[in-house]
Every structure is written in structure tokens, then in C-alpha cells.
Amino acid sequence: MIEGFAAALPANAWNWVAVWRRNYLAWKKVALVSLLGNLADPMIYLFGLGTGLGIMVGRVDGASYIAFLAAGMVAVSAMTASTLETLYAAFARMHSQRTWEAMLYTHITLGDIVLGELAWAATKAFMAGTAITIVTATLGYAAWPSVLYALPIIALTGCVFASLAMIVTALSPSYDYFVFYQTLVLTPMLFLSGAVFPLNQLPGAFQQIARCMPLSHAIDLIRPVMLDHPISGIALHVGVLGLYALLPFFLSMALLRRRLMR
């Protein structure tokens, strides 16, 4: 069993680039539509809630509500883009298109494929998050020089949620099951992680639950950077996000190996 799992690990440090490049070349044909689709939900939340509730709420943590919300939407856009890419596009390449099967007939291992898929999903998350960051900074809701420090955090957030979604991809028999993950995991996380309102407004029990969610750690890193505020607990937040990226990666490889060997 151990030897079989080891054979599914990435063969080396560069094979995954071929998988990433293949997905990029396919994506180029629909790049504009894809980017607009990834931006739609966060931008609707940003301007719908930001302008509507912002009038009633006023300032939150020393910033306007729309500026507070903008930082949360950057993290949410990274979460959404990487999740959808891993759930739907990667599942299609594995299940219906059987692209993964064709790749496995080459020198590429299952680990190379998974790593390439996660890297591509993180790339799409980076593009979506960066686009919203540019929009918010242009409108004056974020500090221009400091937003550059948010870019690596956006990429890490994309890795985290791509890795988590890969577990769902490995376990789901069909596309129909993805709605459970989106409804029962992602939607509560959106409202409990401090993206829409401050965590300190939640009951104590919900605050403790929120502190275990990866989105809250991503927001705790992105929001101070965008608002030009000091960050506390950087090592803790980065460490938690790193664990959320690495552990599901290895678990998903084990689950995918079992699934593909049936």
C-alpha cells in the first residue's frame, strides 16, 4: 500500500508544469468569459451590500463598510475561483473527458496531475483576487502600495481551497454532489469568517468555530494589508493556511488513487 501511494506522488519538481500549461492553453480560448464569471459574485456582494448596508452601518474597525467588505471579497473571490475550477473543470477532465487517463499513459504520475491542477486553480484564484484588488484600490477602498503584499496571500488562499475541493472531486460520483459542498460548507464559511461583518459580532461559540476556518485566516491577513493596518499573528495564519493546503493535497491523492484503480 505504501509503495502504491508513493508511486502516485509527484515524480519530480517540474512535471506538474505540463499539466498547468495544458490547462492554461485550453483556458486562453475563453479567458475573458472565465474572468468575468469569477468576478461576478464578489463584485455583486461588494457593491450591493457595500453601498446598501454601508449607509446604515457606517464605519467598521475604523474604515468605511465598503472598504471593510472589499478585503473580505478579495479572499472570497480567491476561494470561489479555485473551488469552481477544481470541482467542475478538474472533475470533467478526470471523469467525462478522461484527460487524466490519457496523461497517465505518459511519464506523468497522478501526483503530477493533482499538483498541476491545484497550481492552475490557484492561478485562476490569483487572477480573480488580483482583479478585485485592483478595482477596489482604484476606487479608493484600499491603500495602493500595501495591496501588493496581499498578492501572495491571495495565491495561498487559492491553493488552500483548491486542495480542499480536490477531496470533494475525489469523493463525488457526479456533478450533482458538488452543491452539498457549496451550500453546506462554502456558504456558511462566507458568513462566519468575517468577510461580511466583524467576527467579534458573533456569539462566542461561533467565533471559536470561525477561527478554525481557513477563510477567516486568509481574511485576517488580507484585510489589514488592504486597509494599511498592522497585522498580528502572521506566523499563525500562514501556518494554518499551509496545513490546509498540504494535508488535503496528500489525502486527495490517496482518494483519487483508490478511485482511479477501481
Secondary structure by P-SEA (a helix, b strand, c coil): caaaaaaacccccccaaaaaaaaaaaaccaaaaaaaaaacaaaaaaccccccccccccccccccaaaaaaaaaaaaaaaaaaaaaaccaaaaaccccaaaaaaaaccccaaaaaaaaaaaaaaaaaaaaaaaaaaaaaaccccccccccaaaaaaaaaaaaaaaaaaaaaccccccaaaaaaaccaaaaaaaaccccccccccaaaaaaaaacaaaaaaaaaaaaaacccccaaaaaaaaaaaaacaaaaaaaaaaaaaaac
